[in-house]
Amino acid sequence: MPAIVQRLQQATKMMSRRKVLLLVLGCSTVSLLVHQGAQLSWYPKLFPLSCPPLRDSPLRPKHTTVAFLKTHKTAGTTVQNILFRFAERHNLTVALPHPSCEHQFCYPRNFSAHFVHPATRPPHVLASHLRFDRAELARLMPPGTVYVTILREPAAMFESLFSYYNQYCPAFRRVPNASLAAFLRAPEAYYRAGEHFAMFAHNTLAYDLGGDNERSPRDDAAYLERLIRQVEEVFSLVMIAEYFDESLVLLRRLLAWDLDDVLYAKLNARAASSRLAAIPAALARAARAWNALDAGLYDHFNATFWRRVARAGRACVEREARELREARQRLLRRCFGDEPALRPAAQIRTKQLQPWQPSRKVDIMGYDLPSGGAGPATEACLKLAMPEVQYSNYLLRKQKRRGGARARPEPVLDNPPPRPIRALPRSPQSP
């Protein structure tokens, strides 16, 4: 017990901005109920005793400068929401796109610091879609920034891309009956390199990471190795979507955050009717073969992920991931009722929680608040389930007010980018 008390005394010094309302000590848990500004937050374990820090390692303050490369269809929106909420709780500045870029940093163009709204500079946190450019991000982000990204198994990711962007990517729109199997039988018949949004149809991970998505490791194995080295030089953590909770455990340890800081609600998820229940093995092999560069990236970083878990102690990480899942379920029930469930946008009464729909053929689900709620806990629940577009707009308004930038004219970008996906018509005509 004295060791626990000593740790709590050290932690209390680091929590000068927090008002500790209730402290309960037990043999194996330390629970806090903390009120931070407008957020009522239940801290399951300040220091999870199942995974204690090394005895000789000093307690670190929370790391507050983070750049998250939000890759496509990899659970990145959920990670983004975690970072947005953390930034709000700690009064950090979030880099947000210039209005000409909508809610992405002028993707698919290479990222430029000029794409960042002036009211959101200099930032602590960056988490919106962009195409990675190391030099430009170094210009924008402060020294000591931790870079993080997330990858997903390429076959599952490609199925999601094909469904989500089917109405926007010309290569997908050419396929009869919107058939993924037909596309993968002869992708060259539909794909045109250099076409607008072509990157969604070929090695999207490599493109997002700033690589050349037209390169094939079968023809140039050295290119894949160079791309892997470039990623490893910059990113302190490459998360894996299939092991999302374990990834969050590693993230919170890397950043010295509390477990509560990485609690989440699943966002931007498709309805069961909008996705394949299971990808046939032959289709998965074809998807990986067509996206061989992505497959090479994923296989490498999946292996390094598990080596990192082993160094942290696999049993320890699994216990903490289980604690995270249990705490998450308690939070979802507290926010969205005894049986929290994702629901179609048409059934969500709260306008701020209605997710953007990419087309009439794809249903994106979300949560809704029970009627009659009010107060800081309700606001925290609202942010927990707030989709990317609404949260980005909210943060931009808030940061413009904070910086006194309401009347500041918006600069005009030279060579403005093509309108991104969110501005395209919902039901384009087939070619």
N, C-alpha and C positions, 0 to 999 in steps of 0.2 A: 503493500500500500504506500509506503513513503516514496517509492519511485514514481508511482502514478501521480501522487500529489505534487511532486517536484515538476513533472512534465506539465501538469495543469497550471502550476504557477508560472512556468515559462510561457505557456500558450496564452495565459491571460494577458501578459504584457504585449503579445502580438495582436490582441483582439481589442485594442483601445477604441475602435470605432463601433464595436458591437455592444449591445446592452444585454447582458446575460440575465435572463429572467428566472431560469430554473436550472439547478444543477443536481443531478441524481447520480450518486456513485454506487456501483455494485461490484461484485467480485469479478465480473468479466466484461462489463460494459460501462461506457461513459456516455451519457446522453445529455444533450443540450437543447433547450428551446430558446432560440435566438430571434430577436426582432432587429432587422436591419432596414432602417428607413421605412419603405413602403412594403417590405416583404416579410411575411411571417414564415419562418423556415424551421423545420424540424430536423435537427442534426442527429442522425442515427448513432454515429460514433465519431467523435473528434479524432481519436487515435484508435483505429480498429485493433483490438488487442490480439486478434488472431494473426495479424501481420504487423508486429511492432517494428519500429525503425531499429537499426543497429544501435546497440547500447552506447557506442562511442560517437555516433553521428549527431551533430547538433540539430536542433529544430530549425527549419528554414522558413523564412517568410514566404507567403504565396507569390509565385511568379506571375507577373501581370502584363507581360508583353508577349503576345502569341500571334503567329500568323498561321492560319489553317488553310491549306490548299484544298478547297471544296471540289472534289472530283464529282463527275456526273453519275447518278444512280448508284450510289455507294453508301447510303445512309448519311450523307454529308449534311443534309438539312437538319437532322437531329443533332449532330455535333455543333453545327452553327448556332442552333438555339441554345445549347448549353453555354457556348461562349458569349452569346448576346446577353443572357441572363447574368452570367458572372460579371461581365463588364458593367451592367447596370447596377448590380449590388455594390460594386466597388468604385463607382463613379469614374469609370475608364472611358476613353474615347474610342469609338469603333469606326474604322475606315469604312465609308459607304460610297457607292458609285455616284459619279456625276449624273445628273438627270438624263443626259443624252444616252447614257448606257443602260437605262432602266435599273434593274436590280442585280445586274452582273457587271463586272468591270470591263465593259465593251467586248466581252467574249463574242466571237472567237479570235479577236485580234490579240497579239502579244500584249501582256499587261504593260501599262505605263502609269507612272505616278500621276500623270496629268488626268487620268481617268477617275481620280479620287475627289469627291466633293470637298471644296475648300473648308467648309464648316466642320469637317471630320479629320482635319490634319492639325498637328501631328497625331497619329493614332497610337493606341496601345494594342488594339486587337484588330485583326483583319480576318474575315471568314466568308466573304461572298465569292461566287464563281469568278475565276479568271484563268487565263493561260499563263503558266508560270514563266517569269522572267527574273532571274536571280539578281541582276544588276539593278533593275527598276525597283524591286522590292527592297533591296538594300538601301536605296535612296530614300524610301518612304519610311521604313520601320526603324525604330531606335536600336542602338547596339544592345546585344544581349537578348534579342528576340528569339524565342523558341519556335522553330518551324515544325509543323505537324501536317500529315495528310492521311488519307484512308484509301485502301484498295478493296476491290471485291472480286470474287471468282469470276473470270471473264465470260463464261457461258451464261451464268445467271445475270450478270451485268448486261450482256448483249441482248438477252431476251427483254430485259427491262427497257433498254434504250430503244429497241425496235417497237415496243408497245407505246412508250411515252412520246416518242418523236415521230411516230408514223405519219402524221399529217404535215410534218415540217421538213423532214429530211428527204430530198428528191430521190435518193437511192431506195428508200423504203417505200415511197409513194408509187414507184414504178412496178412494184411487185404485185402480181395478180392476187386478189382476195386477201391482201395484207398477210400473206403467208410467210412466217419465219422460215419454215422448212424449204419453201421455194427459193427464198433469197439465199440460204446457205448451200443449196445444191449448186448454184451457179452465181456467186456474188459478183463476179466480174461483168455479168450481163446487166447488172443494175447500177453498179457503183461507178462514179466518175470522180477521180481525184481532182481536188481543187474546186469542186462545186461548193456552193454555199451550204453550210452545215454538213458537208461530207464527213467531217471528223466524227460525227455520231454513228457512222456506219463502218468505221475501221479504226481499230486501235485507239479508242477514245482516251484511255488512261495515259498512254504515251503522249498523246497530243496535249492533254491537260497539264502534264508534267513538263511541257516545253520541248518534247522530243519530236522527231520526224515520224509521223504515224504511217508513212508510206514505206519505211524500211522494213525488211523482213529478216529475222534472225537466221532463217534458212539460207539466205544469200549473203548475209553479213553478220556473223555471230559477234564480231568485235563491237558492232554498234550497240547491241543490247548490253554488253558489259560496260561500255562507256556511259550509257544512260543510267545504269544501275549505280555506277560510281558517282555520277553527278547528283543523283538523288541522295545517296548516303552522305555526301559531303555537306548537304544543306539540312536535311530533315532529321531531327532528333528522335522522332517516332513516326513509324508508318503503321497505322492501325489497320486491322483486318475486319471487314464488315461482318463476316460470318462468325466472328468471335468478338462481338461488339462490347459486351460487358467486361470481358477480360482486357480489351483495348482501353476501356475507360479507366480500369484499375491502373494500368500502366501510365495513362495520361495524367491521372490525378497524382500519382507518385512522382512523375517527372516534374510536375508543376508545383508540388507541395501543397496541393489543394485538399480540402476535406471531401469526404465521400458525398456529402450533400451537394457539393458543387457540381457533381456529374450526374445527378438524378435527371431523368428525362421522360418525356412522352414521345412515342414513335410518331414521326411526322412524315408527310408526303408519301404515305403508303398507298399503293393501289388496292382497289377492291379485288376480292378473289375472282370475280367475273372478268377482270381486266388483265389477268396474268395466267401463265401456265402453272398448273398445280405442281407439275414435275417436268423437268426437261429430259426427254429421252436421251439415252447415252450417246446414240449416233449423232443427234443434233448437238449435244454438248461438245463432242469431239470436233464436229465441223465448225462450231463457233470458235473454239480455241485455235483451230488451224487457221481460220481466217484472221483472227486477232492474235497472231502468234507473238507479236511484240508485247501485248498486254499480258498474255499467258506467261511469258518469260519473266516479266516484272512481278507478277503476282506470285509465281512459284518461288522466286528468290526471296521476296519480302515476307511471304508466309513462313518460310523456313527461318528467317532471321527473327521474326516475331516470336516463334516458339523457343528459340534459343534465349531470347530476352526474358520470356516467362520463366524458363528454367533457372536463369541467373537470379531472378527475384524470388524463386521458390514456387514451384507449380502449385503445390497444395495450398500455400499461402494465398496466391493469386486467385485460385478457384474459390477459396473460402470468402475472400473479399468480394468476388463477383457475385457469389450467392447472397452475401449481405446487401449488396447493391440491388439485386433483383427484389429481395424482400422489402427493402426500404422503398423501392420504386412502386411496388404494388400498394403499399400503405399510402403513399402519396397520391397515386391515381385514384384510389377509393375515396380519399379525403377530398380530392378536387372534383371528381366526376361521378360520384355515387358508388354505392356498394358493388355494382357490377359495371365497372367502366368498360366501355367498348367503343371502338372506332365506328363512325357512321358516315353515310354519304353526305356530301356537301348540302344537298337539298334538304336534309333533315337537321341541319345545324342552324339553330335560331340566332346564335350570337354572330353577327356579321363579321366581327374581328377574327373569328375562328374558322371562317369558311375558306377552305383551300382553293387555290387556283386550279382550274381544270384545263389540261392541255388540249383536249378535244372531246367531242361527244362520245367517242369510242373508249375513252379511258376515264374511270371514276377514281378520283383521289379522295381518300377518307380523312376524317378529322375527329376531334372531340368537341363536345359542347358542355357548357357549364349548366348545372342545375339551376332552375329558376329561383329567384329570391335571394341570391347571394350578394354580398357587398363587403367592403372592407379590405384590409391589406391581404388577407389570405386569399380572397377571391381574385385580387389583382395578380398575385403570384401564380395562381392557377391559370389565369388568362394568358400570362406570358409563357407558361409551361407548354401550352398547346397552340400558341400563336404561329401561323404560317409565316414563311419567309417574307413574302411581299408586305404583309401588314406590319410585321415587326421591323423590317427595314425602314418603312415609311415613318413609323412611330419614333424610332431612334434618330432618324434624320431631323424630324421636327424638334425633338427634345434637345439634340446637340446644337441645332441652329439657335434655339432660344438661349441655351447655356452660354454660347459664344457670342451672343448679341449679333448674329449674322442674318437676322430676319430680313433686313432691308438691303443686304449686300447683293449686288447683281451677280447672276450666274455667268461665269466666263464661257465664252463660246469656243468649242473645240475646233481646231483645224482638222479638216478631213474627217468629219464625224462618221462614226461607224454605222454599218447597216443596222437597222432596228433589230433588236434581239428577239428571241423566241417569244417572250411574253407579250410582245406587241403585234405578233402575227395574227391574221384572222383565224377564228376558231374552226372554220370549216372550209379550207381552201379547195379550189376546184382541182380535180385530178388532171395531170398532164395528158 
